[in-house]
Amino acid sequence: MPMNGPSSRAADEPDAHGVEWLSTTDPDSKVTKRDFPLPRSLANVKRGFSEQKWADSKNWTRKKLARTSNWKYRPGGFQKPDPTVAKARKRLTARFYQLKTGHCLTGQYLAWTTRRPDATCWWCQYHTQTRDHLFKHCPECNIQQRTLWNTVSTEPRKLPGPTRERHKTSIAELLADQRCSQAVLDFLENTDLGRTSGPPVAEEADEEASEISEWEEREREERLAEMRAEAERLGGEE
């Protein structure tokens, strides 16, 4: 017996058949293809936004580096942060990323920011203290350097990717390779690279390059002013 009324009409309408019906093609149906998107869950929408954000970020970074010819920084090949570095201590992680971006406590960077009068290495007096000098040549951490490059040249070979040798690998490539992250962290743990800015610069040589912060400078000036005022007051009482 045929059904009449709203129920029978709803059964013949496309929306009454559900999502599964819309995703297939029924040759006997008047609707031969789906010309509108299927419903999406909120998690699926968020994932789409996240993937698009990371893609835009990579494109922006690639264009920025190409325009500025920045050879110090190389973005990693993965979307998520390096899990090995993320699990390390906060101070060690900070030193790792400072060295990776090039904004670190090296003679070259401190001289560029006018925090030091020149870029000389404060350990071996080499004329320019760069990341390459600290990771490969500085005699201050010669033993740690050998350990680092021996580990880097052997351990990463267990995973796919290019080999990393001391004289063929730039520091930007080393810090961008997640296979080498643990070896670099161990190297930083056993050295003072990125931890100290060297001995303080004498004020008579270059006051602007002094390591005293502005806050400490103001504190010292205030104490000197108080001492002078106290001396004048005592002198007036006499």
Secondary structure, 3 states (H helix, E strand, C coil): CCCCCHHHHHHHCHHHHCHHHHCCCCCCCCCCCCCCCCCCCHHHHHHHHHHHHHHHHHHHHHHHHHHHCCCCCCCCCCCCCCHHHHCCCHHHHHHHHHHHHCCCCCHHHHHHCCCCCCCCCCCCCCCCCCHHHHHHHCHHHHHHHHHHHHHHHHHHHHCCCCCCCCCCCCHHHHHHCHHHHHHHHHHHHCCCCCCCCCCCCCCCCCHHHCCCCHHHHHHHHHHHHHHHHHHHHHHHHC
